[in-house]
């Protein structure tokens, strides 16, 4: 069975404990190193060393540590160290993404730690698309596009992220053979629309060769419009960037865009109290995104994801990912 991975949201809290106040952000030192791609599967302990004392009761830890949540794999051998235990070692060809956060008082920003086992990333695999990248005025009657590789690929997994209407690109992606991937459009393409396709999105998932090497991310953008779509921008934040919102106002944090947006997905990351912000986000109309939260505290939210791209307009124009910080009191 072919598996199609769709990654829209990256954060889901698994443990929350009231935390202490830090005068300054603790600087972490990682072992294995950040973004290391050849970590031994025999490793049974991974460690974060902080630049100042921390409290084990002050950390929120999120991630998949194989057979258990990372929060349950955590130990604290001294006042500056966090160690995660893997009794059976690390899994082969796996990318681990672990989040460490603090809440309450003067919280420090979320810390994302990524490392991989035996993940050799190759740059010499060539991909050729049936359309030119950034091609305009593509015939809407087109029924399929293809991407061919000069190396045999793993056909059991197609990590594909797109803004195709009704998710049809992901639904209709099929490997014809280990070197040829076809994406079908049974009803043709949408008129005056810009399509964005991303094959793989490191460090969370990759295209892979048949022998297991990770392949760099590939992009394809094309449009059925004779001209490039105007990219959407954020018209306003409420509260403003770095501002504060009182719960007494009985208004929710809101983002307003300068044009109609694709409301079929909400690509935001961040934690609103104990809940991922995307679960509380709601499109009020085609230009207004609101976050239905009553949590008192500091917010650090990404509108769009730097790894996967921004949110798209109704015509397929892509929003550049932006960070939004504010306080609710």
Beta strands, then each sheet from edge to edge (+ up, - down):
strand 1: 3-5
strand 2: 28-31
strand 3: 36-39
strand 4: 45-50
strand 5: 60-65
strand 6: 68-69
strand 7: 74-75
strand 8: 81-85
strand 9: 95-101
strand 10: 111-117
strand 11: 121-122
strand 12: 127-129
strand 13: 144-149
strand 14: 157-162
strand 15: 173-177
strand 16: 180-184
strand 17: 194-199
strand 18: 207-208
strand 19: 214-215
strand 20: 218-223
strand 21: 234-238
strand 22: 244-245
strand 23: 253-257
strand 24: 268-269
strand 25: 271-272
strand 26: 275-276
strand 27: 281-285
strand 28: 288-291
strand 29: 297-303
strand 30: 322-328
sheet 1: 1+ 14+ 17- 20+
sheet 2: 2+ 4- 8+ 7-
sheet 3: 3+ 10+ 9- 5+ 6-
sheet 4: 11+ 19+ 18-
sheet 5: 12+ 13- 16+ 15-
sheet 6: 21+ 23- 28+ 27-
sheet 7: 22+ 30+ 29- 24+
sheet 8: 25+ 26-
end
